[in-house]
Amino acid sequence: MPAFGDVKHNLYCVDIVNQIAGVQTAREQVSFLLMENHLHHCVTEAIREGKGDEKIHEIMDVVRYYTKA
């Protein structure tokens, strides 16, 4: 009783899992690029303006969330 259209069309399940893994990897790479850009621009600017602690806490909240720390 497959739930996905591709499985109904006789595509090999392992191929579908590999495609999903590729999408997840791409999503993670985009997240890292966004974080890097944020650090280089927004956090750097906040530090120059004396508001660095605020941004550091913000970043650490994101890191804790994604690492489940």
C-alpha positions as CSV (number, residue, x, y, z in Angstrom):
1,M,0.0,0.0,0.0
2,P,2.5,2.7,-1.2
3,A,1.7,6.3,-0.2
4,F,3.8,8.1,-2.8
5,G,3.1,8.5,-6.5
6,D,6.6,7.5,-7.6
7,V,6.4,4.2,-5.7
8,K,3.1,3.5,-7.5
9,H,4.8,4.1,-10.8
10,N,7.3,1.3,-10.0
11,L,10.3,3.5,-9.3
12,Y,12.9,1.7,-7.1
13,C,12.4,2.8,-3.5
14,V,16.2,3.1,-2.9
15,D,16.4,5.6,-5.7
16,I,13.7,7.6,-4.1
17,V,15.5,7.5,-0.8
18,N,18.7,8.6,-2.5
19,Q,16.9,11.5,-4.1
20,I,15.5,12.6,-0.7
21,A,19.1,12.4,0.8
22,G,20.3,14.6,-2.0
23,V,17.6,17.2,-1.3
24,Q,18.4,17.1,2.4
25,T,22.1,17.7,1.7
26,A,21.4,20.6,-0.6
27,R,19.1,22.1,2.1
28,E,21.9,21.8,4.7
29,Q,24.4,23.5,2.3
30,V,22.0,26.4,1.7
31,S,21.5,26.7,5.5
32,F,25.3,26.9,6.0
33,L,25.6,29.5,3.3
34,L,22.9,31.6,4.9
35,M,24.5,31.3,8.3
36,E,27.9,32.2,6.9
37,N,26.5,35.3,5.2
38,H,24.7,36.3,8.4
39,L,27.9,36.0,10.4
40,H,29.9,38.0,7.8
41,H,27.4,40.8,7.5
42,C,24.7,41.1,10.2
43,V,26.8,39.8,13.1
44,T,29.9,41.8,12.1
45,E,27.8,45.0,11.8
46,A,26.2,44.3,15.2
47,I,29.6,43.9,16.8
48,R,30.7,47.2,15.3
49,E,27.6,48.8,16.7
50,G,28.2,47.3,20.2
51,K,25.3,44.9,19.8
52,G,27.4,41.8,19.3
53,D,26.2,39.9,22.4
54,E,22.6,40.0,21.1
55,K,23.6,38.4,17.8
56,I,25.8,35.9,19.5
57,H,22.9,34.7,21.6
58,E,20.7,34.6,18.5
59,I,23.3,32.4,16.7
60,M,23.8,30.1,19.7
61,D,20.0,29.6,19.9
62,V,20.0,28.4,16.3
63,V,23.1,26.2,16.9
64,R,21.4,24.6,20.0
65,Y,18.2,24.0,18.1
66,Y,19.9,22.3,15.2
67,T,22.3,20.3,17.3
68,K,19.7,19.5,19.9
69,A,22.1,20.6,22.6
